[in-house]
Amino acid sequence: MENQNIVIGIEGTVGAGKTSICRQLLGKIENSILLHGGNIYRAIAYGIANSHLNKQEMKKIDAFEIMKQLEIEIKLENRETVVYSKGKQIEEKDLQSDKISMLVSQVSNVAKNEKLYQLGKDLIDKFRKDYHVILSSRDIVKMYPEFTYHFFIDASIEERVNRKYRQYNKEIEKEKIREMIEERDRLQEKSGYYKIYPKTQVIDVTNCKTPEESAEKVFQKIEKFREENR
């Protein structure tokens, strides 16, 4: 890739396959790591879910303060970041549950995020010194304006429902999944997380049959940009 380490920001609609694409890119980009920015917020939501805050209290949430209370740490293991709370790793299945997914969208819509965004920027700068950073997160342009590439991944609602249906091992009815996705989409848009910027490249992966195929579309864009800027 380029001499200076790059930052590839990946965001998109719920269920479009952002995480799978990021993991495939790890295999295509040497000396790269995957920073799961969204999992920081999921860890906070996980803590909130066990604190029984009411709606009025939710409006006063300072995400950064809750993160400190939970003693959340971000560590790099096997080229991906993992989340610890009070010295114990929070399992991926707990972070990705349908309950936490919905709560993340609700909390991010009302919480104070400024300090958390600064933490995210500091983490990216830290990792960028040694690695190319593949960043899966929300509001990337606002949090880290120094990105190299910014991609917004999208797919049809039908395809996103099918993908989530498989992710949840077909244990949740498709109609319920559709309702959840549509509500999360609404909340994400309300929070401004689906904004398309002038430098954003929108990639539709509806017809991609595998995560490898989706990631290849992103990688080809990166390669094209690199050739054009040599």
N, C-alpha and C positions, 0 to 999 in steps of 0.2 A: 504494500500500500504506500502511502505517502511518508515522507521523512518524519513529519510531526504526527504524533498519535492523534487519531480521529475519534469523534464521538458521533455515533449513529443513533439518532432518536427514533424510537418506534412507538407509536400510539395508534389508536383506532377504535372502532366500534366494539361493543361488548360481544364476545364470542367469535371474533373474526380470526383468531389464531395468532395473536401477537407473540405470546410466550413461545409457542412452537417455532415460529419463524426466527425468533431471536436465538433459540438453541441451535437451529440449523445453521445460522450465520456463524456461530462459534467454530463450526467445522470448515468454514470457507475463508475465514479471516484469521491469519496467523497472529499470535500474540494478542489475542482479544479476550476480554472478559465480559460477562453479562451482569449488569447491575439491575436488579429487580426493584426499581424505584417504587412501583405500586405496592410491593410487599411491605414497605415501611408503613404505609397507611393501613394496610390490612392488619398488621400487627397492632396498630393503635386501635383499630375497630374491634379486634379480638379482645383487647383489654377493656374497651368500653362495653362490649357485650356482656362482660362479667361484672360490670360495676353498677348496672341497673339505673342508669341516668334517665331522668324523665325528659320530655321534649323541651321544657324550659331550660333545663340545665345543658342540654345539647347545644343550644344556641350560644352558650358561653364557652364552648370548648376551645381551648388552645392546644392544638395537636402536639406542638413541641413540648409543652408542659406535661401532657399525658405520657409522651414518649419517655421523658425523664423519670416520671413516677414508675413506669413499667421497667425502667432500666434497660431499654431496648438498645441492642448493639448490632451493628451490621458487620459481618465477617465474610471474607472471601475464602471459599472452599471449592476445590475442583473447578475453578474458573467461573463460578457463579456466586453471587452474594446470598447469604442465608441470614435469617433473623433470630436473635436470641433475646429472651426476656428474663431478667434476673438470673442469668447464667445458664438458662435452659433453652435449647433450640425449639422454636415453634414449628411444628410439622407442616409441610406443604399442604396436606389434606385439610388441615384446620384453617389455614389461611385462605384456601380456595373454596371453602364450602359456600353453598348458595346463601346461607344466612349472613355470613361475613361479606360476601360480594354485594348484597343489597345494602347492608349497613354502611359499607365504604362509600357508596354513592350518596347515601343520606347524610353522612357525617361531613363529607368533603364539600357538601353544598352549604353548610352553615359554619364550619370551623374556621378558625384563624390559621392561615397557612404560611404567613411570611417567614417565620423562623424555621419552619420545616423545609421551605424552599431553599433557604440559605444552607441548611444542613445538606440537602441534596446536591447543591452546587459544590459545596466543600468536598463531598464524597467523590463527585465526578472529577474534580481537579486533582484530588489525591490519586485516584486510580489512573488518570490520564498520564501521569508522569511516567508510568511504566508500561501501560497497555493501551491498545485501542479499546474504547469503551462502547459496548452495545447497551443502550439504555432503553429499558421498557418502563414507561411511566406515563403520567398525565401532565398536561400543561408544560411540556418540555421547553417550548420556545420562551415562555415567561421565566421558567426556573433556570434555564441554561441557554442564554442567547448565543453563546460561543459554539453551538453545535456545528458539526461539519455537514451532516445530512439529516433531514427530517422527513420521515415517512408516516403517512396515515393509512392504515390498513382497513379495508372495508369489504363487506360481503353482503349478499342479500339476507333479509331477515329469515327466510326459509333455511338457508344454508347455515346461518348462525345458530338457529334453533337446533338443527340436526347435530351440529358439532357439540353444543352443550349437552344435548341428550346423550351423546356417546360419552362425553366427559363424566357425566354423573351416572355412568353405567346403566343407563335406561331405567333408573330408579325413580325419576321424576317425570310426570306426564309432560308431553310436548306442549300442551296448551298452557300449563303452568310456567314452563320455561319461557315460552313466548311472552307471557305477561310480565315475567321478571325482566327479560331483556328489554322490552319496550319501556318499562318503568325506569330501568337503569339508564337507558338511552336518554329519556326525558330529563332525568336528573343531571346526567353528564352534560347535556347541552345547556341546561340552565346554569350550570357552574362554569360554562365557557370552555369545556375541555374538548369539544369537537371542532374548534376553530381551525380553519385552514388559512395558513399564512402564505405570502408570496413565494417563499422558498420551500413550502411543503409539497412533497410529491405524493399524490393519492394513488394507491395501488389497490385495485379490486381483485380479490382472490376467490370470488364466488365459484369460478370454474376450475380452480386448482384442486386436484384430487388428493394431494398429499402435502404435508408441511414442507417437504423438500422442494416441491414445485412452487409453492408460495414464496419460499425463501429465495429461490433462484430468480424470481422476478425482481425482488429487492436488490439482490446482488448484481444483477445485470445493470440496474440503474446506477449503482455505485461505480461499477466499472466504466460505464459510459461517461459519467461525470468526471472521473479521474482522467480519462483519455482527452476529454474536451479541455481540461485545465492544465495539461502538461506544458 
